[in-house]
Amino acid sequence: MTNRLFDGLMEAGRRDPGKRFAVLPDGRNYSYADVEAVSARFANVLIGLGVQPGDRVAAQVEKSIEALMLYLGTVRAGGVFLPLNTGYTGSEIGYFLDDARPTVFVCDPASRDSLAPLAEKAGARIETLGVWTSADRSGGSLFDAALAAPEKFDSVARAGDDLAAILYTSGTTGRSKGAMLTHDNLLSNAEVLRDTWRFTADDMLLHALPIFHTHGLFVASNTVLIVGASTIFLPKFDVEQVFRYLPQATTMMGVPTFYTRLLSDERLTREATAHMRLFVSGSAPLLADTHREFEARTGQRILERYGMTETSMSTSNPYEGERRAGTVGFPLPGVALRVVDAETGKELPQGEIGVIEVKGPNVFSGYWQMPEKTAAEFRDDGYFITGDLGLIDPDGYVTIVGRGKDLVISGGFNIYPKEVEIALDELPGVVESAVIGVPHPDFGEGVVGVVVAKGAVREDELTAALKERLARFKQPKRIVFVDELPRNTMGKVQKNVLREQFADLLSKA
Ligand code: AMP
């Protein structure tokens, strides 16, 4: 038997092991033979650490080619890869470790001392993985162990419905849920994206996304791997580096913020992008204005797609044919998508706004150890209720019009207001709070906390206190004070009223 995901992803690369997989900013050249060998080394180390089929391997590490190989090595070892946002604080990490009970937790060497007690409490073995450079060879304990491990490994057999990864999504109740993704979920999505976006071995993808999220880890990396293509693997989105490497690239995937940043640089021209085959955007709404401005400057029409952690990619604008600004295109082959009435669950006539539901091989198998939550998010006929609001136009294009649950997306990251509200409400002097997203010139949306306080509480005190509790991307950019929160007759806070009231708060800053 095979290891469904790894063997599927490596089919092309194995036919041409000398082919380059990654161009790295430190000058190293990474071939498909290296992918095979280094993922084997990590798999050997993980097996040695006691990882059994189905065991979780959690990692909160900086982006590096080794971190990507740790993902592949985990899959080869039969484990379940659990990447964690590098911005999560110790208390957040404690929750994930307690909930997921990984066999191994891999962290940055610098965080080892502070996180070791949390790993111990959760019964996880702690290892470290740093960013190796030729100047600073401090790769961490896992890196050193991998160097000493054999570069041959017979991948553990795994079937299509076995788990390959768990990715936590922030929960609207404040509790994160672990979305369980199977080998088939990830492989089928890579196959569909390969065909839909016409990826071939000749492609060179500029990869500047984080790899703790579905976009950078699966959409970008798996699509490159499955065709035996190459990637320029950058540690993060840095405009200087992007312009430096762009001439070598054929394709780029990004969040809308990447595109607005490129647009604010005069080096973005028709000539600078003439050789590019494809620009893809997703993870948050791309403003139609950005789409049009990008085309006016470069002649390139950004291809916008839509997906989420639980479903991987569900829709895409067409490769050939009209890429319509402000829409996310059509359901991908094999994906069924419908728009239903939020209350009744009945399918709505075309053009009406409702909740988007999807079904297909891309849809995850449920939330880790939350059978009731899982059941609540699926219809009896197998459709997953995304919680996104949208509509289908007469030509079949899907448009996302809003997020049912007031999710804030800032710079491509999701922030669930409830989680920030809970943190705010715990602070001395705070009576209650409502957290909203308002337009932000750089991040699309920025987090704003609206607080009802008693006594003399200052914005800077609350801001400072939240730094200890929340990852940076979740921290409010501004906290404002009101006498009372606007509520409807049912007692629900009217966030739309607040969003209107504070609409200009961050754009004028
Ligand atoms: P995540 O699970 O972090 O990938 O976030 C998924 C959510 O991001 C979706 O449920 C949507 O609300 C939003 N999203 C992703 N892609 C798009 C898009 N192209 N347009 C609008 N919203 C999007």
Residues whose N, C-alpha, C, O or C-beta is under 5 A from the ligand:
A	BS01	AMP	S281 G282 S283 A284 P285 L286 R305 Y306 G307 M308 T309 V328 T386 D388 I400 R403 N414
